[in-house]
């Protein structure tokens, strides 16, 4: 049973059922189609369904995204502090969003009003279910009775061991975000080249390699797991996908059958991540010796 509030934001891409099971509140980032605003709540009853989101992208619509505003984070933290609750916020990588910086400003403001409350913000340096995996591991520690200081230190100590490996199906979305050049996107599309990427120690998106064809890129993701071991490595892996469940299942089977993972949790890449990676994004996350 947690003795404090562990909170994260919707860039974590944890499925709503798991968030509820772990009793983790969510600060939603925003996304837009045109002028229409949506909140990435992970609850499809209160937001756009993932299938609809990716179908609109396939049809040519271009979503945009927005970080969690300082005021919304501050309101949440102040409500917790007023209820005599300490808070640990595990935030979306500062290398990819201003959300973490907003969280730190909000936390500083609330600490001034409630100096007796403990309010910590961890820059996860993670994205999507990499951030989700860090939150998941921290929730387990908290539920085992660890204090807020112990969980905070654990998060800071292990976050750079959260490995992110992923590929995309269409380079045009990375081109739009400036991650690859127009020439690379054009040639890659013609030759069916799929990039392999990861998130580095500064929380930035970095190109690692490339593969020829989708199946090869899926196998290449799994290959990065080999030999990159910590004791936690084979206990659980997370996979996220951009509306390509068949590919996610294929990768899950490889991780279980060929690499001995005890548990693989599959979830969608939510709108905030999907807007920049596109339909067909596929990623795997685990605890490794290094990123």
C-alpha positions as CSV (number, residue, x, y, z in Angstrom):
1,X,0.0,0.0,0.0
2,X,1.5,3.3,-1.1
3,X,2.1,5.9,1.7
4,X,2.1,8.7,-0.9
5,X,0.7,9.7,-4.3
6,X,2.6,8.4,-7.3
7,X,1.5,10.3,-10.4
8,X,2.6,10.4,-14.0
9,X,1.5,11.9,-17.3
10,X,-0.1,10.4,-20.3
11,X,3.1,10.2,-22.3
12,X,3.7,7.0,-20.2
13,X,1.2,5.1,-22.5
14,X,0.2,2.7,-19.7
15,X,-3.2,1.1,-20.4
16,X,-6.0,2.5,-18.3
17,X,-6.6,-0.8,-16.7
18,X,-3.1,-1.0,-15.4
19,X,-3.2,2.6,-14.2
20,X,-6.3,1.7,-12.2
21,X,-4.8,-1.5,-10.9
22,X,-1.7,0.4,-9.7
23,X,-3.8,3.3,-8.4
24,X,-1.8,5.9,-10.4
25,X,-3.5,9.2,-11.3
26,X,-2.7,10.6,-14.7
27,X,-2.0,14.2,-15.9
28,X,-3.2,14.3,-19.5
29,X,-1.2,15.9,-22.4
30,X,-3.3,17.4,-25.1
31,X,-3.6,16.7,-28.9
32,X,-5.4,18.5,-31.6
33,X,-6.9,17.8,-35.0
34,X,-7.2,21.2,-36.5
35,X,-8.8,23.4,-33.8
36,X,-10.4,20.5,-32.0
37,X,-8.8,19.8,-28.6
38,X,-8.6,16.3,-27.1
39,X,-7.1,15.1,-23.8
40,X,-5.0,12.0,-23.8
41,X,-6.7,10.4,-20.8
42,X,-6.1,6.7,-21.8
43,X,-9.8,6.2,-21.3
44,X,-11.3,5.8,-24.8
45,X,-14.8,6.5,-23.3
46,X,-13.6,10.1,-22.6
47,X,-11.3,10.7,-25.5
48,X,-10.7,9.6,-29.1
49,X,-10.3,5.8,-29.6
50,X,-6.8,4.8,-30.7
51,X,-8.2,3.2,-33.9
52,X,-9.9,6.4,-34.9
53,X,-6.8,8.4,-34.1
54,X,-4.6,6.3,-36.4
55,X,-7.2,6.0,-39.1
56,X,-7.4,9.8,-39.2
57,X,-3.6,9.9,-39.6
58,X,-3.8,7.3,-42.4
59,X,-6.4,9.4,-44.1
60,X,-3.9,12.3,-44.2
61,X,-4.9,14.4,-41.1
62,X,-2.0,15.9,-39.1
63,X,-2.4,15.9,-35.3
64,X,-0.4,18.3,-33.1
65,X,0.4,17.9,-29.4
66,X,0.7,20.1,-26.4
67,X,2.5,19.6,-23.0
68,X,0.7,19.5,-19.7
69,X,0.3,23.2,-18.6
70,X,1.9,24.3,-15.4
71,X,-1.4,25.4,-13.9
72,X,-2.9,21.9,-14.3
73,X,0.0,20.2,-12.6
74,X,0.1,22.8,-9.9
75,X,-3.6,22.4,-9.2
76,X,-3.2,18.6,-8.9
77,X,-0.2,19.0,-6.6
78,X,-1.9,21.6,-4.4
79,X,-5.0,19.4,-4.0
80,X,-2.8,16.6,-2.8
81,X,-0.8,18.8,-0.5
82,X,-4.0,20.2,1.0
83,X,-5.1,16.7,1.7
84,X,-1.8,16.0,3.5
85,X,-0.4,13.8,0.7
86,X,3.2,13.7,-0.4
87,X,3.7,13.4,-4.1
88,X,6.2,11.7,-6.5
89,X,5.6,12.8,-10.1
90,X,7.4,10.8,-12.8
91,X,7.4,13.0,-15.8
92,X,7.8,12.7,-19.6
93,X,11.5,13.1,-20.8
94,X,12.7,16.7,-20.7
95,X,14.5,15.8,-24.0
96,X,11.2,15.5,-25.8
97,X,8.7,17.8,-24.0
98,X,8.4,20.8,-21.7
99,X,6.1,18.8,-19.5
100,X,8.8,17.9,-17.0
101,X,10.0,21.5,-16.7
102,X,6.4,22.6,-16.1
103,X,6.2,19.9,-13.3
104,X,9.3,21.2,-11.6
105,X,8.0,24.8,-11.7
106,X,4.6,23.7,-10.3
107,X,6.3,21.6,-7.6
108,X,8.4,24.6,-6.5
109,X,5.3,26.8,-6.3
110,X,3.4,24.3,-4.2
111,X,6.3,23.7,-1.9
112,X,6.3,27.4,-1.0
113,X,2.7,27.1,0.1
114,X,3.1,23.8,1.8
115,X,6.6,23.6,3.1
116,X,5.9,20.5,5.2
117,X,4.9,18.4,2.2
118,X,7.3,16.3,0.2
119,X,6.9,16.9,-3.5
120,X,9.4,15.2,-5.9
121,X,9.6,15.4,-9.7
122,X,11.6,12.8,-11.6
123,X,12.7,13.6,-15.1
124,X,12.2,10.1,-16.4
125,X,14.3,10.7,-19.6
126,X,11.9,8.1,-21.0
127,X,9.0,8.1,-23.4
128,X,5.9,6.0,-24.0
129,X,6.0,2.6,-22.3
130,X,9.6,3.2,-21.4
131,X,8.2,5.9,-19.0
132,X,5.4,3.4,-18.3
133,X,7.8,0.7,-17.3
134,X,9.7,3.1,-14.9
135,X,6.3,4.0,-13.3
136,X,5.3,0.4,-13.1
137,X,8.5,-0.6,-11.3
138,X,8.2,2.4,-8.9
139,X,4.6,1.5,-8.2
140,X,5.7,-2.0,-7.2
141,X,8.3,-0.6,-4.8
142,X,5.8,1.7,-3.3
143,X,3.2,-1.0,-2.9
144,X,5.8,-3.1,-1.1
145,X,6.0,-0.3,1.5
146,X,9.0,1.8,0.3
147,X,9.0,5.4,1.4
148,X,8.7,8.3,-1.0
149,X,12.4,9.0,-0.6
150,X,13.3,5.4,-1.3
151,X,11.1,5.2,-4.4
152,X,12.4,8.6,-5.6
153,X,16.0,7.3,-5.3
154,X,15.1,4.0,-7.0
155,X,13.6,5.9,-9.9
156,X,16.7,8.1,-10.3
157,X,19.0,5.1,-10.0
158,X,17.3,2.9,-12.6
159,X,15.9,5.3,-15.2
160,X,18.9,5.2,-17.4
161,X,18.6,1.4,-17.5
162,X,15.2,1.6,-19.1
163,X,16.0,0.6,-22.7
164,X,13.9,1.9,-25.6
165,X,14.2,0.3,-29.1
166,X,11.7,1.0,-31.8
167,X,10.9,1.3,-35.5
168,X,8.4,3.1,-37.7
169,X,6.5,1.9,-40.7
170,X,6.5,5.2,-42.6
171,X,9.4,7.7,-42.5
172,X,7.2,10.7,-43.5
173,X,6.2,11.3,-39.8
174,X,9.8,11.4,-38.6
175,X,10.6,13.7,-41.6
176,X,7.8,16.1,-40.5
177,X,9.3,16.2,-37.0
178,X,12.7,16.9,-38.4
179,X,14.1,13.5,-37.3
180,X,15.1,12.4,-40.8
181,X,15.7,14.4,-44.0
182,X,13.4,14.6,-46.9
183,X,15.9,12.7,-49.0
184,X,16.2,9.9,-46.4
185,X,12.4,9.6,-46.2
186,X,12.1,9.4,-49.9
187,X,14.8,6.9,-50.5
188,X,13.8,4.8,-47.5
189,X,10.2,4.6,-48.8
190,X,11.3,3.5,-52.2
191,X,13.8,0.9,-50.8
192,X,11.5,-0.2,-48.0
193,X,14.1,0.8,-45.4
194,X,12.9,0.9,-41.8
195,X,14.9,2.9,-39.2
196,X,15.8,1.5,-35.8
197,X,15.9,4.1,-33.1
198,X,16.3,4.5,-29.3
199,X,16.2,7.1,-26.6
200,X,19.6,8.1,-25.3
201,X,20.8,9.1,-21.8
202,X,19.6,12.7,-22.4
203,X,16.1,11.5,-23.2
204,X,16.5,12.4,-26.9
205,X,15.4,10.3,-29.9
206,X,18.4,8.9,-31.7
207,X,18.8,6.8,-34.8
208,X,20.7,3.5,-34.2
209,X,20.5,1.5,-37.5
210,X,18.3,0.5,-40.3
211,X,16.7,-2.7,-41.6
212,X,15.3,-3.8,-44.9
213,X,11.6,-4.6,-44.5
214,X,9.2,-4.8,-41.6
215,X,9.9,-8.3,-40.4
216,X,13.6,-7.6,-40.4
217,X,13.1,-4.5,-38.3
218,X,11.0,-6.4,-35.8
219,X,13.7,-9.1,-35.4
220,X,16.3,-6.3,-35.1
221,X,14.5,-4.7,-32.2
222,X,14.5,-8.1,-30.4
223,X,18.2,-8.5,-31.1
224,X,19.1,-5.5,-29.0
225,X,17.9,-7.4,-25.9
226,X,20.6,-10.0,-26.2
227,X,23.4,-9.7,-23.7
228,X,22.0,-6.5,-22.2
229,X,21.1,-8.0,-18.9
230,X,20.2,-6.9,-15.4
231,X,18.4,-9.1,-12.8
232,X,15.1,-7.4,-13.7
233,X,15.7,-7.9,-17.5
234,X,13.8,-11.2,-18.0
235,X,11.0,-10.5,-15.6
236,X,9.0,-8.0,-17.8
237,X,9.1,-6.2,-21.1
238,X,6.7,-3.7,-22.4
239,X,5.7,-3.3,-26.1
240,X,3.7,-0.4,-27.6
241,X,2.3,-0.2,-31.1
242,X,0.6,2.3,-33.4
243,X,-2.4,0.2,-34.4
244,X,-0.4,-2.8,-35.5
245,X,-1.3,-5.5,-33.0
246,X,-0.2,-8.4,-35.2
247,X,3.3,-7.0,-35.3
248,X,3.3,-6.4,-31.6
249,X,2.2,-10.0,-31.0
250,X,5.0,-11.2,-33.2
251,X,7.5,-9.3,-31.2
252,X,6.0,-10.4,-27.9
253,X,6.3,-14.1,-29.0
254,X,10.0,-13.6,-29.9
255,X,10.7,-12.0,-26.5
256,X,9.0,-14.8,-24.7
257,X,10.1,-17.8,-26.8
258,X,13.6,-16.7,-27.8
259,X,14.7,-14.5,-25.0
260,X,12.8,-16.0,-22.0
261,X,10.8,-13.0,-20.8
262,X,8.4,-14.1,-18.1
263,X,5.8,-11.3,-18.9
264,X,5.2,-9.0,-21.8
265,X,2.7,-6.2,-21.5
266,X,1.4,-4.8,-24.8
267,X,-0.3,-1.4,-25.1
268,X,-1.0,1.3,-27.7
269,X,1.3,4.1,-28.5
270,X,-1.0,7.0,-27.4
271,X,-1.8,10.1,-29.4
272,X,1.0,12.2,-28.0
273,X,3.7,9.6,-29.2
274,X,1.7,8.4,-32.2
275,X,1.4,12.0,-33.6
276,X,5.1,12.1,-34.1
277,X,5.8,8.4,-35.0
278,X,2.8,7.6,-37.1
279,X,0.7,4.5,-37.6
280,X,2.8,1.3,-37.5
281,X,5.2,2.5,-34.9
282,X,6.5,-0.5,-32.9
283,X,8.6,-0.3,-29.7
284,X,10.0,-2.5,-27.0
285,X,11.2,-1.6,-23.5
286,X,13.0,-3.4,-20.8
287,X,15.5,-3.0,-17.9
288,X,19.0,-3.4,-19.4
289,X,22.6,-2.9,-18.4
290,X,22.7,0.3,-20.5
291,X,20.7,2.2,-23.1
